[in-house]
Amino acid sequence: MTDDRQERIRRRAHEIWEQAGRPEGAHMEHWDRAAAEIDAEKKPKDKAAPKKAAARPKAVKAEKPAKAPAKAKPAKPKAKA
């Protein structure tokens, strides 16, 4: 690994760590993600479908569960006249 590449990965991993809120114990994931991003910069882009580096997944809003249909109440007997 060249010194320049390692330094770029180190700086990017540090940025990822800070963006993630400085969690403890995630240094390998940050390093691997940074290395993948740095290596992806050097590879020629595929014209058909360019791939982005592993980005943080966007938060998806949870849908509210659908309400169950109301149960039909039994009909009241008609009053006798």
C-alpha positions as CSV (number, residue, x, y, z in Angstrom):
1,M,0.0,0.0,0.0
2,T,1.5,3.3,-1.0
3,D,2.0,6.0,1.7
4,D,-0.2,8.5,-0.3
5,R,-3.0,5.9,-0.6
6,Q,-2.8,5.0,3.1
7,E,-2.9,8.6,4.1
8,R,-5.9,9.3,1.9
9,I,-7.7,6.3,3.4
10,R,-6.8,7.4,6.9
11,R,-8.2,10.9,6.3
12,R,-11.4,9.6,4.7
13,A,-11.9,7.0,7.5
14,H,-11.6,9.8,10.0
15,E,-14.2,11.8,8.2
16,I,-16.6,8.8,8.1
17,W,-16.0,8.3,11.8
18,E,-16.8,11.9,12.6
19,Q,-20.0,11.8,10.4
20,A,-21.1,8.7,12.2
21,G,-20.9,10.4,15.6
22,R,-17.5,9.1,16.6
23,P,-18.6,5.6,17.7
24,E,-16.2,3.3,19.4
25,G,-15.3,0.0,17.9
26,A,-16.3,0.7,14.3
27,H,-12.8,1.6,13.0
28,M,-12.5,-1.4,10.7
29,E,-15.8,-0.7,9.0
30,H,-14.8,3.0,8.5
31,W,-11.3,1.9,7.2
32,D,-12.8,-0.6,4.8
33,R,-15.4,1.9,3.5
34,A,-12.8,4.6,3.1
35,A,-10.5,2.1,1.2
36,A,-13.4,1.1,-1.1
37,E,-14.1,4.8,-1.8
38,I,-10.5,5.6,-2.6
39,D,-10.0,2.6,-4.8
40,A,-13.3,3.3,-6.6
41,E,-11.9,6.8,-7.6
42,K,-9.0,5.2,-9.5
43,K,-11.1,2.6,-11.4
44,P,-12.5,3.6,-14.8
45,K,-16.2,4.3,-14.7
46,D,-18.5,1.8,-16.4
47,K,-20.5,3.7,-19.0
48,A,-23.6,1.5,-18.7
49,A,-24.2,1.8,-15.0
50,P,-21.8,3.9,-12.9
51,K,-21.6,2.6,-9.4
52,K,-21.3,4.9,-6.4
53,A,-19.1,4.1,-3.5
54,A,-20.8,2.5,-0.5
55,A,-22.9,5.4,0.7
56,R,-24.8,5.6,4.0
57,P,-28.3,4.2,3.4
58,K,-31.0,6.8,3.5
59,A,-33.5,6.6,6.3
60,V,-36.8,5.2,5.1
61,K,-39.9,6.4,6.9
62,A,-41.8,3.5,8.4
63,E,-45.3,3.2,7.1
64,K,-48.1,3.2,9.6
65,P,-49.7,-0.3,9.8
66,A,-53.0,-0.4,8.0
67,K,-56.0,-0.5,10.3
68,A,-58.0,-3.6,10.3
69,P,-61.5,-3.2,8.7
70,A,-64.2,-2.5,11.3
71,K,-66.1,-5.5,12.3
72,A,-69.8,-5.5,11.3
73,K,-72.1,-5.2,14.3
74,P,-75.0,-7.6,14.3
75,A,-78.3,-5.9,13.3
76,K,-80.7,-5.1,16.1
77,P,-84.0,-6.9,15.8
78,K,-86.8,-4.6,14.6
79,A,-89.4,-3.6,17.2
80,K,-92.8,-5.2,16.9
81,A,-95.6,-2.8,16.0
